[in-house]
Amino acid sequence: MRKLTYVVACSIDGFIGDPSGDGSAMFAFLDAEFLGFLKTEYPETIATHGRRALGCDDVANRRFDTIIQGRGSYDLALKEGITSPYAHLRQYVASRTLTESPDPQVEIVSDDPVGKVRELKAEEGELGIYLCGGSQLAGELFDEIDELVIKTYPVVYGAGMPMFGSDFAVTEFTLDGVRTFGNGVVVRTYSRKR
């Protein structure tokens, strides 16, 4: 069974963006050391246009061959005129409002994202599925998430969009690793206790 991994950037107080969902305050921490880590350990989580700009477009996928993201996350690329933001992965966008895909490489999941993720997890393969967000989709898929990779940036928002837009439920995860960077970023990896 393939794993669903939620790779998420957040503030110290657990928000993935301000109240409108804007997380651009975290971009200031994308320095050479941290980008080097992402390029080496999680290259597929860098959007295709970013991979080209960083000179790592030809780096093989290490952990994931598929991405699922919500409409809000996908809209960030669409606003820049990018219809296939993760061309190096199979791309799914969960949306109840986007009726047609603007790109043949992007499949729209208009209902039952949980069923789609279960179908993807049941496929044969060594690489997993990257959950790119956002909050609402992570909340809907919470029970299917096997691993968390939380990139915590040294900022406090005070209020904003939470990592999970879901009902209250205490769920235990096991800490698998912690990596710190000179810029104050901390990356923690957790696996779900099942």
N, C-alpha and C positions, 0 to 999 in steps of 0.2 A: 504494500500500500504506500502510495506517495504521500508526502507531507505537505500541508498547507502552512506556510510561514508568513506571519505578518511582520514585515520590515517597516518600521515606523520611526519618524523623527518627531521628537516632542521636547517641550520645555521642561525645566526642573519640576514644575508643578503639574506635569502630565497632560498638557494641551498640545494638540498637533497644529494648532493655528489660533489666531485671535478669534473673537466672536463671529467674524465673517468667514473664518476658515483660512485666512492668509497666514502662511507660515514663513514668509520671506525674511523675517528677522533672523532666522537660523542660517540663512545663506552666508552671512559674514564669517561663519566658522568653517567654511569649506576651504581650508588651507592645504598646502602641499602634503603635509603628513597625513591628514585625514583622507584626502582624495586618493593618496597612494594606497591606504588601507582599503578603501572602497574598490579601487581598480583591481587590487589583488584578491581580496576576499569575497566581494559581492559585486563583480563587474556587471552582472545582468540587471542590477537594480539602478544602474545609471541609464537614463533614457538615450536612445540611439543618437540624437543630435548632440548630447553631452559627451557620449563616447567618442564621437568624431572630433569634437573640440579638444578633448583630452588626449587624443592620439591612441586610444585603446579600442577602436572600433573592431579590430581583428582578434581581440581577446575572447577565448572560448568561455561559454557559460560554465560556471563551476557548480552552482547549486540548483538553478531553476531553468526550466524550458518553457514555462507557461506563466502568464500574469493574469490576474483578475483585479480590476479596479472599479471604483464607483464612478458615476457620472461627473461628480464634482472634480475628482482627480483628472479624469479624461478631459474635462473642459479646459483645464490649465494649458494643455497642449493645443487643443482646438483654437483657443484664443490667439495662439502664436502661428496658426496656419498649419500645424502639424497634425495629420490625421492618423498616423501610425507611429506613436511615440516610442514603442518598444519593438521595433521591427525584427530584432534578434530573438524574440520570444513569440509563442502563440499568444494572441491577445484577446481577452474577453473584457467587456465593459458591462457591468450590471446597471441597467437603467430602465425605469418604468416610463420615462418620457421620451427617450431617444428611440424613435421607431425604426429608423434605417441607419445602417452603418455608413459613415462618410468614407470608409476605406475597406477594400476587400480583405485586408489582413486583420481586420478587427471585427469580432463577432459580438453582437449585442445579446445580452441575456436579459430578456424583458420580464421574465417571471421565474421564480424558484431558483435563486442563486445557490441555495443550499444543495438542491438536487444536482445542479451543474457541477459544483465543487466535489460532491461525492462521486459523480461520474468521472471527473478528472483524476481524483485520488485513486480510483480503482484501476486506472490504466497501468500498463506495464511501463517501467522506466526507472532509471537511476536518479533522475533529476526531479525536483519538486515543483511546487506551485507557489508563486510569489503573490501575496496579497499586498497591494500597493495602497489600499485605503479606498475611501476615507472612513470616517467615523461611523456613519450609518451602516455601510456595508460590513465593516469589521464587527459591529454589533450583531448584524443578521447572521454572520458566519462564525460567531464566537465559539460555538460548540464544535466546529470543524477545525479550529486553529490548533495545530500541533506544536508550533514553535513561535516564540516571539524574539525578534531582534529589535531592541529598543535603543535608538540613537538619541541620547539625552543631551541637549545643548544647554550651555550655561546661561540661560535666560529664564525669567519668570514672567508669565503673561498675566496672572491674577484671575483671568477669566478667559474663556475661549471654547474651542471645539475639543471635546475629550477624545482620548484614543478609541474609546468604544461608546457608540451611541446605542446603549442597550439597557435593559432592566438590571437592577441590582442582583448580583449573584456572586458569592465568594467562591473563587476557583483557584486551586493551588497549582503553581508551576515550580519547577526545580531550576535553580540557577546553574547554568552550565559554564558560563564564562563572563569575564569582565575585562574590558580593554579601555584604558584611559589614554588621552591625547594631551599634548602640551597646550592646546587651545581651550581646554576645559571640557571637551566632549567626552562622554562616557558611553560605551556600547556594551549593553548587557544582553546576553543570550539566555533564554529560558526554554525549557521543554515542559509540556503539559503533563501533570501527573494523571495517569489514567488508571 
